[in-house]
Amino acid sequence: MLEVPTADNETFVRDLFRAWNDRDYDSIAESVAPDCTLVEEGSGRTLQGPEGFTRLAKAMFDAMPDGTFTLDHLTSQGDRVVVEYTGSGTQTGDLVLHAGTVPATGRHVTVQACDIYEVKDGKIHEGRAYLDTGALMSQLGLTEQSRG
């Protein structure tokens, strides 16, 4: 369980990322308000509530069991927390993306991302996620890399 003072949103988000890396799905679910919405900008995919976050985490780690998230930069002001991070892992299982399911490629990927959370009373109430999907698709061998 994420035992964090509600006023310390930066610590809350650091603990959330630790829960992701530890595959602590209960703590992930407990960190999300029941009416929370997270929108993946670009794809438009929307995650709803604790179930949406937990389903995403399980799907990602089923596809990349060695996956990890490294916090690169975190800042907060009031209820808003912005976190830039690097995700990496080897895709040994099916990866469910907004456009469909990608069968295992055996390829290692490293992708930069940025999430913005509205955190109140120790829970995420709203979020937006920005992911370099072009780099992800290229590293999985699904698109040509630009040689510009």
N, C-alpha and C positions, 0 to 999 in steps of 0.2 A: 504494500500500500504506500502511496506517495504521501509521506508525512511532512508537509511543508507549510510554513505559515502563509496564509493567503496573500499577505502583502508582498511576499518575495517571489514575484513572477519569474524572475530569471532563474532562481533555484528550482522552481517548479518545472520549467521547461528543460533544464539540465537533467532533472530527475526523470522526466518523461522520456528523453532520449536514452537515458540509461536503461529504462524499462524496455524500450524497443530493442536495444542491443542484447538485453537479458532474456528476451522473448517472454516478458512478464505481462501476459495479456490481461490479467485482472487489473493490474495497475494502469495499463493503457486505458481500459474501459472506465476505470474510476476517475480518470483525469478529464473526462469529456462530459459536458452537460447533456442531459437527455434530449434537449432540443437543438443541440449543436449542428451546424452545417459547415462542412469544409468543401470548398470548391477548388478543383484542380483547374487553374487557369490554362487556357490553351485547349485542353480536351473538353472542358465543360463538365466532366464527371463530378458528381456531388456525393459526398459521404454524409450520412445522417447519424447522429448520436453515437453512443459507445459501440453499438453493433457495427456501424460502418467503419470506424477506426480499427476495431479488432479484426474485422474481416479483411481489411487492407493489409494489416500487419501479418496476419497468417498467410495470406496469398503471396506476399512478398517473400517471406521466409520459407514457404514451401517451394517457391521457384529458385530461391538463392539461400540455401541453408547456412552458408558461410557469410551472409550479408552483414554489413556493419554500417553504422552512421557515425560520422565524425563531425562534431560541431566546429565550424570554422570561425564564426562570428555570431555573437548574440547581443542584442541591445533591447532595452525596454523603455517605454515612457508611459506612465499611467497603466492602463489595462492592456496596452498593445505591446506585444513581444515580437521582434523580428529575428529570425534565426537563419543564417546561411550555413549549409552543411554539405558534406560530401558523402554520398552513398556508394558502396562498392560491394561486389559479390560475384560469384560464379553461377551462371544460370544453368542449373542441373535439373530443374523441373519446369513444368509449364508456367509461363508468366502471363497473367491475365491483365491486359491493358484495355483502355477505353475502346480501342478499335478491334479488339478480338484477343484470342489466346495465341501466344507464341510458344511452340513446342521447344523443349530444352535444346539449347545450342552448345552447351559446354563452354561458352565464352565468358571471360571475366570482363566486368564493366565497372567503370568509375564515372559517376555523374554528379554534377553540382546542382544544388536545389536551394530554394529559399521559401520558407513558410512564414506567414504573418498570422498571429493568433490574438484574439481578444480573450483575455483571461480575467475572470471575476470569481471571487470566492473559491479559489483553488480548482477551477474547472475551465476548460476551453469552451467558449460559447459560440465562437465563430472563427473561421480560418480561411485563408487562401494559400494555395500551394503553387509554386512555380518550379517546374522541372525541365531540365534540358533534354527534352524527348528526342531531339535530333541526334544528340550525342549517344543517347541510349540505343536508338534504332541502328545507328551506324556501327556501334560497338558490338551489337548482336548480329551484325552482318545482314541487316534487313534493308539497308539503303547504302548508296555509294557515298564515300567520304568526299567532301569538297576538296579540291586541290588548288583553290584560289589562293 
